[in-house]
């Protein structure tokens, strides 16, 4: 499949092209925040231990954008990400 035709690509280059990412365990940034989603496939990051929940992923320094392992592998070259 041409990556340009991938359903997960919805303009993320505006905020993730060339980003410096950190591999971290997801934790709540504040008491009323219980999850985030992968910026590409919308898989859920949470402290929940359910089988479908993700606990570890790649994130920007401000922890605003999260990326799951699969999407990281699929798009790391296209987005020219760097890992700290």
N, CA, C and O atoms as a GROMACS GRO file, in nm:
protein
  336
    1UNK      N    1   0.084  -0.118   0.000
    1UNK     CA    2   0.000   0.000   0.000
    1UNK      C    3   0.089   0.125   0.000
    1UNK      O    4   0.189   0.130   0.071
    2UNK      N    5   0.053   0.222  -0.077
    2UNK     CA    6   0.120   0.351  -0.077
    2UNK      C    7   0.085   0.419   0.056
    2UNK      O    8  -0.032   0.433   0.089
    3UNK      N    9   0.186   0.462   0.131
    3UNK     CA   10   0.158   0.522   0.261
    3UNK      C   11   0.071   0.646   0.250
    3UNK      O   12   0.001   0.682   0.345
    4UNK      N   13   0.074   0.714   0.136
    4UNK     CA   14  -0.011   0.830   0.117
    4UNK      C   15  -0.158   0.795   0.116
    4UNK      O   16  -0.243   0.881   0.137
    5UNK      N   17  -0.190   0.667   0.091
    5UNK     CA   18  -0.328   0.620   0.089
    5UNK      C   19  -0.371   0.558   0.222
    5UNK      O   20  -0.484   0.509   0.234
    6UNK      N   21  -0.285   0.560   0.319
    6UNK     CA   22  -0.313   0.496   0.448
    6UNK      C   23  -0.420   0.574   0.522
    6UNK      O   24  -0.408   0.696   0.538
    7UNK      N   25  -0.525   0.506   0.568
    7UNK     CA   26  -0.637   0.571   0.638
    7UNK      C   27  -0.594   0.645   0.764
    7UNK      O   28  -0.664   0.735   0.810
    8UNK      N   29  -0.479   0.606   0.819
    8UNK     CA   30  -0.432   0.669   0.943
    8UNK      C   31  -0.371   0.806   0.922
    8UNK      O   32  -0.355   0.882   1.018
    9UNK      N   33  -0.338   0.841   0.799
    9UNK     CA   34  -0.277   0.970   0.771
    9UNK      C   35  -0.384   1.076   0.750
    9UNK      O   36  -0.460   1.073   0.653
   10UNK      N   37  -0.390   1.169   0.844
   10UNK     CA   38  -0.493   1.272   0.842
   10UNK      C   39  -0.436   1.411   0.869
   10UNK      O   40  -0.502   1.495   0.931
   11UNK      N   41  -0.314   1.435   0.824
   11UNK     CA   42  -0.253   1.566   0.843
   11UNK      C   43  -0.159   1.578   0.961
   11UNK      O   44  -0.126   1.689   1.002
   12UNK      N   45  -0.117   1.466   1.018
   12UNK     CA   46  -0.030   1.469   1.135
   12UNK      C   47   0.105   1.535   1.108
   12UNK      O   48   0.174   1.575   1.201
   13UNK      N   49   0.144   1.547   0.980
   13UNK     CA   50   0.272   1.612   0.949
   13UNK      C   51   0.276   1.756   1.001
   13UNK      O   52   0.384   1.809   1.025
   14UNK      N   53   0.162   1.818   1.018
   14UNK     CA   54   0.158   1.955   1.070
   14UNK      C   55   0.219   1.966   1.209
   14UNK      O   56   0.277   2.068   1.244
   15UNK      N   57   0.207   1.861   1.289
   15UNK     CA   58   0.258   1.868   1.426
   15UNK      C   59   0.355   1.757   1.463
   15UNK      O   60   0.410   1.758   1.573
   16UNK      N   61   0.378   1.660   1.373
   16UNK     CA   62   0.468   1.550   1.408
   16UNK      C   63   0.586   1.531   1.311
   16UNK      O   64   0.671   1.446   1.337
   17UNK      N   65   0.592   1.606   1.203
   17UNK     CA   66   0.704   1.592   1.110
   17UNK      C   67   0.834   1.631   1.179
   17UNK      O   68   0.845   1.742   1.231
   18UNK      N   69   0.932   1.542   1.180
   18UNK     CA   70   1.062   1.568   1.240
   18UNK      C   71   1.062   1.580   1.391
   18UNK      O   72   1.159   1.630   1.448
   19UNK      N   73   0.958   1.534   1.456
   19UNK     CA   74   0.946   1.548   1.602
   19UNK      C   75   1.050   1.465   1.677
   19UNK      O   76   1.090   1.358   1.632
   20UNK      N   77   1.091   1.517   1.791
   20UNK     CA   78   1.173   1.444   1.886
   20UNK      C   79   1.076   1.370   1.977
   20UNK      O   80   0.993   1.433   2.044
   21UNK      N   81   1.085   1.238   1.980
   21UNK     CA   82   0.991   1.158   2.059
   21UNK      C   83   1.061   1.090   2.175
   21UNK      O   84   1.182   1.067   2.173
   22UNK      N   85   0.983   1.058   2.275
   22UNK     CA   86   1.031   0.989   2.395
   22UNK      C   87   0.946   0.864   2.413
   22UNK      O   88   0.824   0.870   2.398
   23UNK      N   89   1.008   0.753   2.444
   23UNK     CA   90   0.932   0.631   2.473
   23UNK      C   91   0.904   0.629   2.623
   23UNK      O   92   0.996   0.622   2.705
   24UNK      N   93   0.775   0.636   2.657
   24UNK     CA   94   0.736   0.648   2.797
   24UNK      C   95   0.614   0.563   2.831
   24UNK      O   96   0.540   0.520   2.743
   25UNK      N   97   0.597   0.541   2.959
   25UNK     CA   98   0.475   0.481   3.011
   25UNK      C   99   0.373   0.594   3.026
   25UNK      O  100   0.405   0.701   3.077
   26UNK      N  101   0.251   0.569   2.979
   26UNK     CA  102   0.147   0.670   2.990
   26UNK      C  103   0.104   0.685   3.135
   26UNK      O  104   0.079   0.586   3.204
   27UNK      N  105   0.096   0.809   3.181
   27UNK     CA  106   0.040   0.841   3.313
   27UNK      C  107  -0.052   0.961   3.295
   27UNK      O  108  -0.033   1.042   3.204
   28UNK      N  109  -0.147   0.971   3.379
   28UNK     CA  110  -0.244   1.079   3.372
   28UNK      C  111  -0.176   1.213   3.400
   28UNK      O  112  -0.108   1.227   3.502
   29UNK      N  113  -0.194   1.311   3.312
   29UNK     CA  114  -0.133   1.442   3.337
   29UNK      C  115  -0.206   1.523   3.443
   29UNK      O  116  -0.151   1.620   3.495
   30UNK      N  117  -0.330   1.485   3.475
   30UNK     CA  118  -0.407   1.554   3.579
   30UNK      C  119  -0.520   1.461   3.625
   30UNK      O  120  -0.554   1.366   3.553
   31UNK      N  121  -0.577   1.486   3.741
   31UNK     CA  122  -0.676   1.393   3.798
   31UNK      C  123  -0.797   1.363   3.710
   31UNK      O  124  -0.852   1.253   3.716
   32UNK      N  125  -0.840   1.458   3.629
   32UNK     CA  126  -0.960   1.437   3.549
   32UNK      C  127  -0.930   1.383   3.408
   32UNK      O  128  -1.019   1.381   3.323
   33UNK      N  129  -0.806   1.340   3.382
   33UNK     CA  130  -0.765   1.292   3.250
   33UNK      C  131  -0.734   1.143   3.261
   33UNK      O  132  -0.641   1.105   3.332
   34UNK      N  133  -0.812   1.058   3.190
   34UNK     CA  134  -0.791   0.914   3.209
   34UNK      C  135  -0.736   0.841   3.088
   34UNK      O  136  -0.710   0.721   3.097
   35UNK      N  137  -0.717   0.908   2.975
   35UNK     CA  138  -0.658   0.840   2.859
   35UNK      C  139  -0.617   0.939   2.750
   35UNK      O  140  -0.658   1.055   2.750
   36UNK      N  141  -0.537   0.890   2.657
   36UNK     CA  142  -0.503   0.958   2.534
   36UNK      C  143  -0.516   0.855   2.423
   36UNK      O  144  -0.535   0.736   2.450
   37UNK      N  145  -0.506   0.900   2.298
   37UNK     CA  146  -0.515   0.810   2.183
   37UNK      C  147  -0.393   0.825   2.094
   37UNK      O  148  -0.331   0.931   2.090
   38UNK      N  149  -0.360   0.717   2.023
   38UNK     CA  150  -0.255   0.723   1.921
   38UNK      C  151  -0.298   0.828   1.818
   38UNK      O  152  -0.413   0.830   1.775
   39UNK      N  153  -0.205   0.913   1.780
   39UNK     CA  154  -0.233   1.020   1.685
   39UNK      C  155  -0.267   0.967   1.546
   39UNK      O  156  -0.310   1.043   1.459
   40UNK      N  157  -0.246   0.837   1.524
   40UNK     CA  158  -0.270   0.778   1.392
   40UNK      C  159  -0.387   0.679   1.392
   40UNK      O  160  -0.481   0.696   1.315
   41UNK      N  161  -0.383   0.578   1.476
   41UNK     CA  162  -0.486   0.472   1.470
   41UNK      C  163  -0.591   0.483   1.580
   41UNK      O  164  -0.687   0.406   1.582
   42UNK      N  165  -0.573   0.576   1.670
   42UNK     CA  166  -0.666   0.601   1.781
   42UNK      C  167  -0.669   0.491   1.887
   42UNK      O  168  -0.763   0.485   1.966
   43UNK      N  169  -0.568   0.404   1.889
   43UNK     CA  170  -0.558   0.307   1.998
   43UNK      C  171  -0.547   0.385   2.129
   43UNK      O  172  -0.486   0.492   2.133
   44UNK      N  173  -0.604   0.332   2.234
   44UNK     CA  174  -0.616   0.402   2.361
   44UNK      C  175  -0.495   0.377   2.452
   44UNK      O  176  -0.455   0.262   2.474
   45UNK      N  177  -0.438   0.485   2.505
   45UNK     CA  178  -0.334   0.480   2.608
   45UNK      C  179  -0.400   0.514   2.740
   45UNK      O  180  -0.471   0.615   2.751
   46UNK      N  181  -0.377   0.431   2.841
   46UNK     CA  182  -0.437   0.453   2.972
   46UNK      C  183  -0.361   0.375   3.077
   46UNK      O  184  -0.278   0.289   3.046
   47UNK      N  185  -0.388   0.405   3.202
   47UNK     CA  186  -0.332   0.327   3.312
   47UNK      C  187  -0.414   0.202   3.337
   47UNK      O  188  -0.375   0.116   3.416
   48UNK      N  189  -0.528   0.192   3.271
   48UNK     CA  190  -0.616   0.075   3.279
   48UNK      C  191  -0.536  -0.050   3.237
   48UNK      O  192  -0.454  -0.042   3.146
   49UNK      N  193  -0.561  -0.161   3.299
   49UNK     CA  194  -0.488  -0.283   3.266
   49UNK      C  195  -0.565  -0.376   3.173
   49UNK      O  196  -0.529  -0.493   3.158
   50UNK      N  197  -0.670  -0.327   3.110
   50UNK     CA  198  -0.746  -0.411   3.018
   50UNK      C  199  -0.660  -0.448   2.897
   50UNK      O  200  -0.570  -0.373   2.860
   51UNK      N  201  -0.687  -0.562   2.835
   51UNK     CA  202  -0.604  -0.612   2.724
   51UNK      C  203  -0.594  -0.516   2.605
   51UNK      O  204  -0.491  -0.513   2.538
   52UNK      N  205  -0.698  -0.440   2.579
   52UNK     CA  206  -0.695  -0.351   2.462
   52UNK      C  207  -0.625  -0.218   2.490
   52UNK      O  208  -0.598  -0.142   2.396
   53UNK      N  209  -0.596  -0.188   2.614
   53UNK     CA  210  -0.532  -0.061   2.650
   53UNK      C  211  -0.380  -0.069   2.636
   53UNK      O  212  -0.320  -0.173   2.662
   54UNK      N  213  -0.320   0.040   2.593
   54UNK     CA  214  -0.175   0.049   2.583
   54UNK      C  215  -0.121   0.125   2.702
   54UNK      O  216  -0.183   0.221   2.749
   55UNK      N  217  -0.005   0.083   2.752
   55UNK     CA  218   0.057   0.150   2.866
   55UNK      C  219   0.182   0.227   2.824
   55UNK      O  220   0.218   0.326   2.888
   56UNK      N  221   0.250   0.181   2.718
   56UNK     CA  222   0.376   0.242   2.676
   56UNK      C  223   0.367   0.281   2.529
   56UNK      O  224   0.311   0.208   2.448
   57UNK      N  225   0.423   0.397   2.498
   57UNK     CA  226   0.425   0.443   2.359
   57UNK      C  227   0.526   0.555   2.342
   57UNK      O  228   0.607   0.583   2.430
   58UNK      N  229   0.518   0.617   2.228
   58UNK     CA  230   0.607   0.728   2.194
   58UNK      C  231   0.528   0.857   2.205
   58UNK      O  232   0.413   0.865   2.162
   59UNK      N  233   0.590   0.959   2.262
   59UNK     CA  234   0.520   1.085   2.283
   59UNK      C  235   0.612   1.204   2.261
   59UNK      O  236   0.734   1.193   2.270
   60UNK      N  237   0.551   1.317   2.233
   60UNK     CA  238   0.625   1.441   2.223
   60UNK      C  239   0.662   1.488   2.364
   60UNK      O  240   0.605   1.440   2.462
   61UNK      N  241   0.756   1.580   2.374
   61UNK     CA  242   0.804   1.626   2.505
   61UNK      C  243   0.692   1.683   2.591
   61UNK      O  244   0.694   1.668   2.713
   62UNK      N  245   0.594   1.746   2.528
   62UNK     CA  246   0.482   1.802   2.604
   62UNK      C  247   0.374   1.698   2.636
   62UNK      O  248   0.273   1.730   2.698
   63UNK      N  249   0.396   1.575   2.591
   63UNK     CA  250   0.305   1.461   2.612
   63UNK      C  251   0.167   1.486   2.553
   63UNK      O  252   0.067   1.428   2.596
   64UNK      N  253   0.161   1.574   2.454
   64UNK     CA  254   0.035   1.606   2.389
   64UNK      C  255  -0.003   1.504   2.282
   64UNK      O  256  -0.121   1.476   2.263
   65UNK      N  257   0.096   1.450   2.213
   65UNK     CA  258   0.071   1.356   2.103
   65UNK      C  259   0.136   1.222   2.136
   65UNK      O  260   0.255   1.217   2.167
   66UNK      N  261   0.058   1.115   2.128
   66UNK     CA  262   0.105   0.980   2.156
   66UNK      C  263   0.099   0.896   2.029
   66UNK      O  264   0.011   0.915   1.945
   67UNK      N  265   0.193   0.803   2.016
   67UNK     CA  266   0.200   0.715   1.900
   67UNK      C  267   0.225   0.573   1.950
   67UNK      O  268   0.316   0.549   2.029
   68UNK      N  269   0.144   0.479   1.902
   68UNK     CA  270   0.160   0.339   1.942
   68UNK      C  271   0.280   0.276   1.870
   68UNK      O  272   0.331   0.332   1.773
   69UNK      N  273   0.324   0.162   1.918
   69UNK     CA  274   0.440   0.090   1.861
   69UNK      C  275   0.421   0.063   1.712
   69UNK      O  276   0.512   0.086   1.632
   70UNK      N  277   0.302   0.015   1.673
   70UNK     CA  278   0.277  -0.020   1.534
   70UNK      C  279   0.284   0.100   1.442
   70UNK      O  280   0.347   0.094   1.336
   71UNK      N  281   0.221   0.208   1.480
   71UNK     CA  282   0.223   0.328   1.397
   71UNK      C  283   0.362   0.391   1.396
   71UNK      O  284   0.404   0.448   1.295
   72UNK      N  285   0.433   0.382   1.507
   72UNK     CA  286   0.570   0.432   1.509
   72UNK      C  287   0.653   0.357   1.405
   72UNK      O  288   0.726   0.418   1.327
   73UNK      N  289   0.644   0.225   1.404
   73UNK     CA  290   0.720   0.144   1.309
   73UNK      C  291   0.679   0.176   1.164
   73UNK      O  292   0.764   0.183   1.076
   74UNK      N  293   0.552   0.195   1.142
   74UNK     CA  294   0.502   0.221   1.007
   74UNK      C  295   0.540   0.358   0.952
   74UNK      O  296   0.559   0.372   0.832
   75UNK      N  297   0.551   0.458   1.038
   75UNK     CA  298   0.568   0.596   0.991
   75UNK      C  299   0.698   0.665   1.033
   75UNK      O  300   0.719   0.782   1.000
   76UNK      N  301   0.786   0.594   1.105
   76UNK     CA  302   0.907   0.659   1.156
   76UNK      C  303   0.994   0.718   1.046
   76UNK      O  304   1.049   0.827   1.064
   77UNK      N  305   1.008   0.651   0.935
   77UNK     CA  306   1.092   0.703   0.827
   77UNK      C  307   1.022   0.819   0.755
   77UNK      O  308   1.084   0.921   0.727
   78UNK      N  309   0.896   0.802   0.726
   78UNK     CA  310   0.819   0.905   0.656
   78UNK      C  311   0.816   1.036   0.734
   78UNK      O  312   0.822   1.144   0.674
   79UNK      N  313   0.806   1.028   0.867
   79UNK     CA  314   0.798   1.148   0.950
   79UNK      C  315   0.935   1.192   1.005
   79UNK      O  316   0.944   1.295   1.072
   80UNK      N  317   1.038   1.115   0.977
   80UNK     CA  318   1.176   1.148   1.019
   80UNK      C  319   1.184   1.177   1.169
   80UNK      O  320   1.242   1.277   1.212
   81UNK      N  321   1.124   1.088   1.248
   81UNK     CA  322   1.128   1.107   1.393
   81UNK      C  323   1.265   1.077   1.450
   81UNK      O  324   1.339   0.994   1.397
   82UNK      N  325   1.298   1.145   1.556
   82UNK     CA  326   1.419   1.121   1.632
   82UNK      C  327   1.378   1.077   1.772
   82UNK      O  328   1.279   1.126   1.827
   83UNK      N  329   1.453   0.984   1.828
   83UNK     CA  330   1.426   0.937   1.965
   83UNK      C  331   1.527   0.994   2.061
   83UNK      O  332   1.646   1.000   2.031
   84UNK      N  333   1.478   1.037   2.176
   84UNK     CA  334   1.569   1.084   2.279
   84UNK      C  335   1.598   0.969   2.372
   84UNK      O  336   1.673   0.985   2.468
   0.00000   0.00000   0.00000
